[in-house]
Amino acid sequence: MPGRRAAVRRQAAWAAVLPFLLCPAATWAQDGSLELAIKATYLVKFAAFVEWPANMFETPSSPLTICLVGTPFSGVADQAAAGQAAGQHPLAVRHVAAATHGSGCHILFSAGAPGQSIAEALDAVRGEPVLTVTDLPAATPRKGIIDFVLQSGHVRFEIDDRAAAQEGLRISSQLLALAINVTPR
């Protein structure tokens, strides 16, 4: 029965999260790539399923900052985050030329930029409680805590929960259940 329980948990997690992921993406599909809209939506929605150390926020209602480095969906991410919150934390999107240590980012998506590769962006925030998200090919040895992958034409993601724990982050079991691959703690 353990396999059946996992399947039931996965179905319940999808039922809880799917409405949040699909509605905005359909609207953005007219303005640009559906793939980019889905990735931007995921990026914004990840915030509600991650727990950061309390000292990462100045106050209980301080913004949760999503930093984007060299991303192709910057405008779509702004649109996805508008008016959204993770708990009491309103979401704020910042476009940065390069990731830096102590930048105040809670989530960092890097697609690489002229002045900073993805690996350099990941290194810049290593040791900080930052949810790093990348979009790298499967063969790439170093990825973010969450990595987008295309599977049968659908945007999915993998999660390295061990890396999340090392950075002081706790990822909800609901989000872990949606991942196509999880590196356990």
C-alpha positions as a Markdown table, in Angstrom:
| # | Residue | x | y | z |
|---|---|---|---|---|
| 1 | Met | 0.0 | 0.0 | 0.0 |
| 2 | Pro | 2.9 | 2.5 | 0.3 |
| 3 | Gly | 2.8 | 3.0 | -3.5 |
| 4 | Arg | -0.9 | 3.7 | -3.4 |
| 5 | Arg | -0.5 | 6.2 | -0.5 |
| 6 | Ala | 2.1 | 8.1 | -2.5 |
| 7 | Ala | -0.1 | 8.2 | -5.5 |
| 8 | Val | -3.0 | 9.6 | -3.4 |
| 9 | Arg | -0.7 | 12.2 | -1.9 |
| 10 | Arg | 0.5 | 13.2 | -5.3 |
| 11 | Gln | -3.1 | 13.5 | -6.6 |
| 12 | Ala | -4.1 | 15.6 | -3.6 |
| 13 | Ala | -1.0 | 17.9 | -4.1 |
| 14 | Trp | -1.8 | 18.4 | -7.8 |
| 15 | Ala | -5.5 | 19.2 | -7.0 |
| 16 | Ala | -4.3 | 21.8 | -4.5 |
| 17 | Val | -1.7 | 23.5 | -6.8 |
| 18 | Leu | -3.0 | 23.0 | -10.3 |
| 19 | Pro | -5.6 | 25.8 | -10.3 |
| 20 | Phe | -2.9 | 28.3 | -9.3 |
| 21 | Leu | -0.6 | 27.1 | -12.1 |
| 22 | Leu | -3.0 | 26.9 | -15.0 |
| 23 | Cys | -5.2 | 30.0 | -14.8 |
| 24 | Pro | -2.6 | 32.7 | -15.3 |
| 25 | Ala | -0.6 | 30.7 | -17.9 |
| 26 | Ala | -3.6 | 30.6 | -20.2 |
| 27 | Thr | -3.9 | 34.4 | -20.2 |
| 28 | Trp | -0.2 | 34.9 | -21.0 |
| 29 | Ala | -0.1 | 32.3 | -23.8 |
| 30 | Gln | -1.5 | 35.0 | -26.1 |
| 31 | Asp | 1.3 | 37.4 | -25.3 |
| 32 | Gly | 4.3 | 35.1 | -25.6 |
| 33 | Ser | 5.5 | 31.6 | -25.2 |
| 34 | Leu | 3.3 | 29.3 | -23.1 |
| 35 | Glu | 6.4 | 27.5 | -21.9 |
| 36 | Leu | 7.9 | 30.8 | -20.5 |
| 37 | Ala | 4.5 | 31.7 | -18.9 |
| 38 | Ile | 4.3 | 28.3 | -17.2 |
| 39 | Lys | 7.9 | 28.6 | -15.9 |
| 40 | Ala | 7.2 | 32.2 | -14.6 |
| 41 | Thr | 4.0 | 31.0 | -12.9 |
| 42 | Tyr | 5.8 | 28.1 | -11.3 |
| 43 | Leu | 8.6 | 30.4 | -10.1 |
| 44 | Val | 6.0 | 32.7 | -8.4 |
| 45 | Lys | 4.0 | 29.8 | -6.9 |
| 46 | Phe | 7.0 | 28.1 | -5.5 |
| 47 | Ala | 7.2 | 30.8 | -2.8 |
| 48 | Ala | 4.1 | 29.5 | -1.1 |
| 49 | Phe | 5.6 | 26.1 | -0.7 |
| 50 | Val | 8.9 | 27.0 | 0.8 |
| 51 | Glu | 9.7 | 28.0 | 4.4 |
| 52 | Trp | 12.6 | 30.4 | 5.0 |
| 53 | Pro | 14.3 | 31.0 | 8.3 |
| 54 | Ala | 12.5 | 33.8 | 10.2 |
| 55 | Asn | 15.5 | 36.0 | 10.2 |
| 56 | Met | 15.3 | 36.3 | 6.4 |
| 57 | Phe | 12.6 | 38.8 | 6.8 |
| 58 | Glu | 12.8 | 42.2 | 8.6 |
| 59 | Thr | 9.2 | 42.0 | 9.7 |
| 60 | Pro | 6.4 | 39.4 | 9.4 |
| 61 | Ser | 5.0 | 41.2 | 6.4 |
| 62 | Ser | 8.3 | 42.1 | 4.6 |
| 63 | Pro | 8.3 | 41.3 | 0.9 |
| 64 | Leu | 9.5 | 38.0 | -0.4 |
| 65 | Thr | 11.9 | 38.9 | -3.2 |
| 66 | Ile | 12.3 | 37.0 | -6.4 |
| 67 | Cys | 15.5 | 38.0 | -8.2 |
| 68 | Leu | 15.9 | 37.3 | -11.9 |
| 69 | Val | 19.3 | 37.2 | -13.7 |
| 70 | Gly | 19.3 | 37.1 | -17.5 |
| 71 | Thr | 15.9 | 35.6 | -17.7 |
| 72 | Pro | 13.8 | 35.4 | -20.9 |
| 73 | Phe | 10.5 | 35.7 | -19.0 |
| 74 | Ser | 11.2 | 38.8 | -16.9 |
| 75 | Gly | 8.0 | 40.6 | -18.0 |
| 76 | Val | 5.9 | 37.5 | -17.6 |
| 77 | Ala | 7.3 | 37.0 | -14.0 |
| 78 | Asp | 6.4 | 40.6 | -13.1 |
| 79 | Gln | 2.9 | 40.0 | -14.3 |
| 80 | Ala | 2.7 | 36.6 | -12.5 |
| 81 | Ala | 3.8 | 38.2 | -9.2 |
| 82 | Ala | 1.6 | 41.3 | -9.3 |
| 83 | Gly | -0.7 | 41.3 | -6.3 |
| 84 | Gln | 0.5 | 37.8 | -5.1 |
| 85 | Ala | 1.8 | 36.9 | -1.6 |
| 86 | Ala | 3.3 | 34.0 | 0.1 |
| 87 | Gly | 1.6 | 34.0 | 3.5 |
| 88 | Gln | 1.9 | 37.5 | 4.8 |
| 89 | His | 4.8 | 38.3 | 2.5 |
| 90 | Pro | 3.9 | 40.2 | -0.7 |
| 91 | Leu | 6.0 | 39.1 | -3.7 |
| 92 | Ala | 8.4 | 41.5 | -5.3 |
| 93 | Val | 10.3 | 40.8 | -8.5 |
| 94 | Arg | 13.8 | 42.4 | -8.9 |
| 95 | His | 15.8 | 42.3 | -12.2 |
| 96 | Val | 19.5 | 42.1 | -11.4 |
| 97 | Ala | 22.5 | 42.1 | -13.6 |
| 98 | Ala | 24.3 | 39.6 | -11.3 |
| 99 | Ala | 23.5 | 37.7 | -8.2 |
| 100 | Thr | 25.5 | 38.8 | -5.1 |
| 101 | His | 26.0 | 37.6 | -1.6 |
| 102 | Gly | 23.7 | 39.3 | 0.8 |
| 103 | Ser | 21.4 | 40.7 | -2.0 |
| 104 | Gly | 18.2 | 40.0 | -0.1 |
| 105 | Cys | 16.9 | 37.6 | -2.7 |
| 106 | His | 14.7 | 34.8 | -1.4 |
| 107 | Ile | 14.3 | 33.1 | -4.8 |
| 108 | Leu | 16.9 | 33.4 | -7.5 |
| 109 | Phe | 16.3 | 32.4 | -11.1 |
| 110 | Ser | 19.3 | 32.6 | -13.3 |
| 111 | Ala | 19.5 | 31.9 | -17.0 |
| 112 | Gly | 23.0 | 33.3 | -17.1 |
| 113 | Ala | 23.9 | 36.9 | -18.2 |
| 114 | Pro | 26.7 | 38.5 | -20.1 |
| 115 | Gly | 28.5 | 39.4 | -16.8 |
| 116 | Gln | 27.6 | 36.2 | -14.8 |
| 117 | Ser | 27.1 | 32.6 | -15.7 |
| 118 | Ile | 24.5 | 30.4 | -14.0 |
| 119 | Ala | 27.3 | 28.6 | -12.0 |
| 120 | Glu | 28.6 | 32.0 | -10.9 |
| 121 | Ala | 25.1 | 33.1 | -9.8 |
| 122 | Leu | 24.6 | 29.9 | -7.8 |
| 123 | Asp | 28.0 | 30.3 | -6.2 |
| 124 | Ala | 27.2 | 34.0 | -5.3 |
| 125 | Val | 24.3 | 32.9 | -3.0 |
| 126 | Arg | 25.7 | 29.6 | -1.7 |
| 127 | Gly | 25.5 | 29.4 | 2.0 |
| 128 | Glu | 22.4 | 31.7 | 2.1 |
| 129 | Pro | 18.8 | 30.6 | 2.5 |
| 130 | Val | 18.0 | 31.3 | -1.2 |
| 131 | Leu | 15.8 | 29.0 | -3.3 |
| 132 | Thr | 17.8 | 28.8 | -6.5 |
| 133 | Val | 15.9 | 27.8 | -9.7 |
| 134 | Thr | 17.5 | 27.0 | -13.0 |
| 135 | Asp | 16.6 | 25.8 | -16.4 |
| 136 | Leu | 19.5 | 23.6 | -17.4 |
| 137 | Pro | 19.8 | 20.5 | -19.5 |
| 138 | Ala | 19.7 | 17.1 | -17.8 |
| 139 | Ala | 23.4 | 16.4 | -18.3 |
| 140 | Thr | 24.5 | 19.6 | -16.4 |
| 141 | Pro | 26.2 | 18.6 | -13.2 |
| 142 | Arg | 25.4 | 21.7 | -11.2 |
| 143 | Lys | 21.8 | 23.0 | -11.0 |
| 144 | Gly | 19.7 | 25.0 | -8.7 |
| 145 | Ile | 17.6 | 23.6 | -5.8 |
| 146 | Ile | 14.8 | 23.4 | -8.3 |
| 147 | Asp | 15.4 | 22.8 | -12.0 |
| 148 | Phe | 12.9 | 23.1 | -14.8 |
| 149 | Val | 12.8 | 20.2 | -17.3 |
| 150 | Leu | 10.7 | 19.6 | -20.4 |
| 151 | Gln | 9.1 | 16.2 | -20.4 |
| 152 | Ser | 6.9 | 15.1 | -23.3 |
| 153 | Gly | 6.3 | 18.8 | -24.2 |
| 154 | His | 5.3 | 19.7 | -20.6 |
| 155 | Val | 7.2 | 21.9 | -18.1 |
| 156 | Arg | 8.0 | 19.9 | -15.0 |
| 157 | Phe | 10.7 | 20.3 | -12.3 |
| 158 | Glu | 13.1 | 18.4 | -10.2 |
| 159 | Ile | 14.0 | 19.3 | -6.6 |
| 160 | Asp | 17.2 | 18.8 | -4.7 |
| 161 | Asp | 15.7 | 18.7 | -1.2 |
| 162 | Arg | 19.1 | 17.9 | 0.3 |
| 163 | Ala | 20.5 | 21.1 | -1.2 |
| 164 | Ala | 17.5 | 23.0 | 0.2 |
| 165 | Ala | 18.1 | 21.7 | 3.7 |
| 166 | Gln | 21.8 | 22.6 | 3.5 |
| 167 | Glu | 20.7 | 26.2 | 2.7 |
| 168 | Gly | 18.2 | 26.3 | 5.6 |
| 169 | Leu | 15.1 | 25.9 | 3.5 |
| 170 | Arg | 12.2 | 23.6 | 4.1 |
| 171 | Ile | 10.1 | 22.6 | 1.0 |
| 172 | Ser | 6.5 | 21.5 | 1.5 |
| 173 | Ser | 5.7 | 17.9 | 0.9 |
| 174 | Gln | 3.0 | 19.0 | -1.5 |
| 175 | Leu | 5.6 | 20.6 | -3.8 |
| 176 | Leu | 7.9 | 17.6 | -3.4 |
| 177 | Ala | 5.1 | 15.3 | -4.5 |
| 178 | Leu | 4.7 | 17.3 | -7.7 |
| 179 | Ala | 8.4 | 17.0 | -8.7 |
| 180 | Ile | 9.3 | 14.4 | -11.3 |
| 181 | Asn | 12.5 | 13.7 | -9.3 |
| 182 | Val | 13.5 | 14.5 | -5.8 |
| 183 | Thr | 17.0 | 14.2 | -4.2 |
| 184 | Pro | 16.0 | 13.4 | -0.6 |
| 185 | Arg | 17.4 | 15.1 | 2.5 |
